Amino acid sequence: MENLQSLPVTGPVTDSERSYAVDSLNATLANLKQSLDGLSTEQLTYKPTVDRWSIAECVEHIALVEKGIYKAILAGMSVPADPAKRADIRISDVDVIKAVRSRLFTLAAPAPFVPTGRFGDASYALQAFEERRQDAIDLVLNTKNDLRTHYFIHPALGTLDTYQAVLVMASHVERHRKQIDEIKASSGFPS
């Protein structure tokens, strides 16, 4: 993902912001697929320690969060635009991306997003993720609503606009793609 400049939001989503979001969504999907390419079942299910997720569990978590954020974006877009609520946003687009992508701190996943094997295997979880990701891309490309005047509540970052929620989607995948690469680099990872 390309870095953004930290600029204040002064109006509706611009064409360049829309392009950035779509490029980020596409790039993080492609990077995730590249990280998973050619992995065996043994590699996908390997856990570096008993209390850490496997790659398959990371993919399931990614799919679940993607679905949850997408549903929350749709819910936020279903209520009337409220430009005055922008005052509740305390974080820039750049800081949203940095906070979510960073592997320096972790938060426990809320119960609905904890992997339980509900997709059966990583390929089905990836398929579910890809379908929701395409829905998100279509939304960013085609919505006539201003993504800056509809909102999303993030459990750690607080009130975000729905454009920032799209940035969370892309950044969340990048965060867990890094986790997948850490798993692959662990000493016991099957060859």
ZANU-859317 format. One record per residue (C-alpha): residue in three letters; y, x, z. Coordinates in pm, 1 decimal. Example, Ala and Ser with C-alpha at 12.3 -4.5 7.8 and 13.67 -1.06 7.14 Angstrom:
2
REC/ALA/-450.0/1230.0/780.0
REC/SER/-106.0/1367.0/714.0
//
This chain:
191
REC/MET/0.0/0.0/0.0
REC/GLU/340.1/127.3/-96.7
REC/ASN/597.8/162.4/180.8
REC/LEU/901.2/-66.1/199.2
REC/GLN/1254.1/6.4/313.7
REC/SER/1351.0/-164.2/637.2
REC/LEU/1621.0/-400.0/517.9
REC/PRO/1746.7/-718.0/682.8
REC/VAL/1641.3/-1044.9/524.8
REC/THR/1944.6/-1203.2/361.8
REC/GLY/1797.7/-1484.5/158.4
REC/PRO/1493.2/-1635.3/-4.9
REC/VAL/1198.1/-1424.8/-116.1
REC/THR/1304.2/-1211.4/-409.2
REC/ASP/1102.0/-1143.1/-722.6
REC/SER/1050.0/-784.4/-607.1
REC/GLU/924.2/-901.9/-265.5
REC/ARG/689.7/-1146.7/-435.6
REC/SER/560.7/-865.2/-661.0
REC/TYR/519.5/-634.7/-362.2
REC/ALA/314.2/-895.6/-175.7
REC/VAL/88.4/-966.0/-474.4
REC/ASP/43.8/-593.2/-543.4
REC/SER/-44.9/-536.3/-175.3
REC/LEU/-294.5/-822.5/-173.8
REC/ASN/-459.2/-692.5/-491.9
REC/ALA/-458.4/-328.2/-379.6
REC/THR/-612.8/-395.9/-39.3
REC/LEU/-884.2/-609.2/-200.0
REC/ALA/-963.7/-332.3/-448.5
REC/ASN/-962.0/-64.8/-175.8
REC/LEU/-1196.4/-268.2/42.7
REC/LYS/-1438.3/-322.6/-244.0
REC/GLN/-1427.5/49.3/-323.3
REC/SER/-1507.5/134.3/41.2
REC/LEU/-1809.7/-98.0/29.8
REC/ASP/-1936.4/6.0/-312.9
REC/GLY/-2293.3/130.0/-314.2
REC/LEU/-2361.7/90.4/57.0
REC/SER/-2717.7/6.8/158.2
REC/THR/-2813.9/-262.4/407.1
REC/GLU/-2887.2/12.3/658.3
REC/GLN/-2538.6/156.7/609.7
REC/LEU/-2371.7/-185.2/625.2
REC/THR/-2542.1/-271.2/953.9
REC/TYR/-2509.5/70.9/1120.1
REC/LYS/-2309.7/68.8/1444.9
REC/PRO/-2167.2/400.7/1569.0
REC/THR/-2207.8/273.7/1927.8
REC/VAL/-2340.4/-51.9/2069.6
REC/ASP/-1989.7/-174.6/2150.3
REC/ARG/-1843.2/-108.8/1802.9
REC/TRP/-1868.4/-325.7/1492.9
REC/SER/-2078.1/-241.3/1191.2
REC/ILE/-1926.9/-239.9/842.9
REC/ALA/-2084.5/-580.5/777.9
REC/GLU/-1920.2/-713.5/1094.2
REC/CYS/-1585.1/-570.9/984.0
REC/VAL/-1618.1/-752.6/650.3
REC/GLU/-1707.6/-1077.5/827.0
REC/HIS/-1406.2/-1037.9/1056.6
REC/ILE/-1180.6/-971.0/756.6
REC/ALA/-1305.6/-1288.5/585.9
REC/LEU/-1256.4/-1498.3/898.8
REC/VAL/-905.1/-1371.0/963.8
REC/GLU/-807.0/-1414.6/599.1
REC/LYS/-916.2/-1777.9/615.0
REC/GLY/-734.7/-1831.1/944.9
REC/ILE/-407.3/-1679.6/828.3
REC/TYR/-423.1/-1867.0/497.7
REC/LYS/-473.4/-2198.5/680.9
REC/ALA/-184.2/-2114.3/914.7
REC/ILE/39.5/-2033.5/617.5
REC/LEU/-46.1/-2367.9/457.4
REC/ALA/27.9/-2542.7/787.6
REC/GLY/361.6/-2363.0/813.4
REC/MET/446.0/-2457.0/456.6
REC/SER/361.9/-2822.6/522.2
REC/VAL/658.8/-2873.4/755.1
REC/PRO/1020.5/-2886.1/636.7
REC/ALA/1195.6/-2553.3/580.8
REC/ASP/1400.7/-2441.8/881.2
REC/PRO/1641.5/-2155.0/806.4
REC/ALA/1773.4/-2164.6/1165.1
REC/LYS/1432.0/-2059.7/1300.0
REC/ARG/1477.3/-1716.3/1136.9
REC/ALA/1660.1/-1619.2/1456.8
REC/ASP/1319.6/-1626.5/1634.0
REC/ILE/1186.4/-1341.9/1418.1
REC/ARG/1216.4/-1011.5/1600.7
REC/ILE/1032.3/-777.6/1362.3
REC/SER/1109.0/-642.6/1015.9
REC/ASP/870.0/-655.6/722.8
REC/VAL/819.7/-279.1/750.4
REC/ASP/735.9/-301.1/1119.8
REC/VAL/489.5/-586.5/1053.9
REC/ILE/305.3/-366.0/805.8
REC/LYS/310.0/-60.1/1033.0
REC/ALA/195.2/-253.9/1339.5
REC/VAL/-95.9/-425.1/1167.4
REC/ARG/-216.1/-124.7/964.1
REC/SER/-207.4/114.9/1258.5
REC/ARG/-538.7/212.3/1417.5
REC/LEU/-358.1/365.6/1718.1
REC/PHE/-390.7/49.1/1925.9
REC/THR/-642.9/-230.5/1924.7
REC/LEU/-649.2/-590.2/2036.1
REC/ALA/-963.8/-785.3/2110.7
REC/ALA/-1033.2/-1029.1/1829.1
REC/PRO/-982.4/-1392.9/1931.1
REC/ALA/-1316.5/-1576.2/1962.7
REC/PRO/-1297.3/-1759.5/1625.5
REC/PHE/-1263.0/-1422.9/1449.0
REC/VAL/-1542.7/-1233.3/1625.0
REC/PRO/-1829.8/-1162.3/1384.4
REC/THR/-2150.0/-1354.3/1456.0
REC/GLY/-2335.4/-1323.8/1125.7
REC/ARG/-2220.3/-1664.1/1000.2
REC/PHE/-2205.9/-1547.9/636.3
REC/GLY/-2559.7/-1408.8/640.2
REC/ASP/-2468.6/-1067.9/499.9
REC/ALA/-2171.6/-859.3/390.8
REC/SER/-2189.6/-969.7/26.4
REC/TYR/-2136.7/-1336.4/119.8
REC/ALA/-1858.2/-1244.7/361.7
REC/LEU/-1692.0/-1039.8/87.2
REC/GLN/-1725.5/-1330.8/-155.1
REC/ALA/-1562.6/-1570.4/94.6
REC/PHE/-1285.1/-1318.3/152.3
REC/GLU/-1225.4/-1272.8/-221.3
REC/GLU/-1198.1/-1649.4/-276.2
REC/ARG/-941.6/-1689.0/1.0
REC/ARG/-756.0/-1377.8/-117.5
REC/GLN/-724.0/-1527.9/-465.8
REC/ASP/-589.5/-1847.7/-309.2
REC/ALA/-327.2/-1640.6/-124.3
REC/ILE/-227.6/-1456.8/-441.9
REC/ASP/-195.0/-1787.5/-627.0
REC/LEU/19.6/-1926.2/-345.8
REC/VAL/256.5/-1627.7/-348.8
REC/LEU/286.0/-1642.1/-726.9
REC/ASN/328.0/-2016.8/-762.7
REC/THR/485.7/-2171.9/-455.1
REC/LYS/827.6/-2322.8/-502.7
REC/ASN/882.6/-2319.8/-125.0
REC/ASP/1080.3/-2033.9/24.7
REC/LEU/831.9/-1821.2/218.5
REC/ARG/1123.9/-1700.8/435.1
REC/THR/1203.3/-2043.5/585.0
REC/HIS/852.3/-2146.3/688.0
REC/TYR/680.3/-1981.2/980.8
REC/PHE/363.4/-1840.0/1131.5
REC/ILE/294.5/-1744.5/1494.3
REC/HIS/112.0/-1413.5/1533.7
REC/PRO/-61.9/-1357.7/1870.4
REC/ALA/94.6/-1011.8/1918.2
REC/LEU/399.1/-1005.2/1689.4
REC/GLY/537.6/-1350.2/1768.8
REC/THR/718.0/-1565.4/1514.3
REC/LEU/694.7/-1440.2/1156.8
REC/ASP/801.7/-1603.1/835.2
REC/THR/523.6/-1692.5/593.3
REC/TYR/614.8/-1400.1/367.1
REC/GLN/549.3/-1170.2/661.9
REC/ALA/222.1/-1355.1/724.3
REC/VAL/117.1/-1257.9/371.3
REC/LEU/201.9/-896.4/458.7
REC/VAL/-17.8/-935.7/769.3
REC/MET/-306.6/-1044.3/543.8
REC/ALA/-279.2/-733.5/328.5
REC/SER/-220.1/-499.3/621.2
REC/HIS/-508.4/-644.4/823.2
REC/VAL/-752.4/-559.9/545.2
REC/GLU/-612.8/-206.7/525.4
REC/ARG/-653.7/-167.8/902.2
REC/HIS/-1022.6/-257.8/883.7
REC/ARG/-1080.1/-59.8/565.4
REC/LYS/-970.2/243.0/768.2
REC/GLN/-1217.8/135.7/1037.9
REC/ILE/-1491.4/117.8/773.2
REC/ASP/-1405.2/469.6/659.6
REC/GLU/-1423.8/585.0/1023.6
REC/ILE/-1772.2/432.4/1052.5
REC/LYS/-1879.9/603.7/730.8
REC/ALA/-1751.6/936.3/864.6
REC/SER/-1935.6/906.0/1198.3
REC/SER/-2207.1/1163.5/1265.4
REC/GLY/-2498.4/918.5/1275.2
REC/PHE/-2406.1/724.8/960.0
REC/PRO/-2721.5/684.0/747.6
REC/SER/-2728.6/879.3/422.7
//
